[in-house]
Amino acid sequence: MSSLISNCCGASPWLGNEQLERCSDCLEHCEFETEDKTFSKRFFLGTLASKLFILHNVKETGLGSARRELMSMDLPISDVQEVSRMLIHMCHE
């Protein structure tokens, strides 16, 4: 089952009624669309990479402690590799 979100700020329909054409959070006129799971996962992994980059000061101290915390999160290995790739990319910017 896919969930609907507003195209203005990502809120769900108010009381499950997407016919109101108003966002339940910001009350702007909007349309409700099916949530794109691929984007959501990519956004989650990018946010996680940013958090680890800052908390573990990856640019100065390296990937060790950030990867240790990442490995303790029980993520699929493909997600661990993707976040690690993002962290490496952040170091070279």
C-alpha positions in Angstrom: 0.0 0.0 0.0 1.4 3.3 -1.0 0.8 6.4 1.1 -0.2 9.8 -0.3 1.7 13.0 0.5 1.2 16.6 -0.4 3.4 18.1 -3.2 4.0 21.2 -1.1 5.5 19.9 2.2 5.0 16.2 2.2 2.1 16.0 4.7 -0.5 13.2 4.6 -4.1 14.0 3.6 -6.2 15.6 6.3 -8.4 12.8 7.8 -7.5 10.6 4.9 -9.4 12.9 2.5 -7.2 13.9 -0.5 -10.2 15.6 -2.2 -9.9 18.7 0.1 -6.9 19.9 -2.0 -5.4 21.6 1.1 -2.4 20.4 2.9 -3.1 19.2 6.4 0.1 20.9 7.8 0.6 24.2 6.0 -3.0 24.6 4.6 -1.7 25.5 1.2 -3.5 24.4 -1.9 -1.8 21.2 -3.1 -2.2 17.9 -4.9 -1.5 14.6 -3.3 0.9 12.2 -4.9 2.1 8.7 -4.2 5.3 8.7 -2.1 8.4 7.7 -4.0 10.1 5.1 -1.9 13.4 5.3 -3.8 13.7 9.0 -3.1 12.8 8.4 0.5 15.5 5.8 1.0 18.1 8.0 -0.8 17.0 11.0 1.4 17.3 8.8 4.6 20.8 7.6 3.6 22.0 11.1 2.7 20.7 12.4 6.0 22.4 9.6 7.9 25.7 10.3 6.1 25.5 14.0 7.0 24.8 13.2 10.6 27.7 10.8 10.9 30.0 13.2 9.0 29.3 16.0 11.5 29.1 13.9 14.7 32.3 12.0 14.1 34.2 14.8 12.4 35.0 12.5 9.5 37.0 15.1 7.6 39.5 15.4 10.4 39.5 12.0 12.0 38.6 9.7 9.2 35.9 7.1 8.6 36.6 4.7 11.5 34.2 5.8 14.2 31.5 6.8 11.7 31.7 3.3 10.0 31.7 1.6 13.4 28.4 3.3 14.4 27.0 2.7 10.9 27.8 -1.1 11.2 26.0 -1.2 14.6 22.7 0.0 13.0 21.8 -3.3 11.4 21.4 -1.8 7.9 21.7 -3.9 4.8 25.3 -4.1 3.5 24.3 -2.2 0.3 23.1 0.8 2.5 26.3 0.7 4.6 28.3 0.8 1.3 26.2 3.7 0.0 26.6 5.8 3.2 30.3 5.0 3.2 30.6 6.2 -0.4 28.7 9.4 0.5 31.1 10.0 3.5 34.1 9.6 1.3 32.6 12.0 -1.3 32.0 14.5 1.5 35.6 14.4 2.6 36.8 15.4 -0.9 34.5 18.4 -1.3 
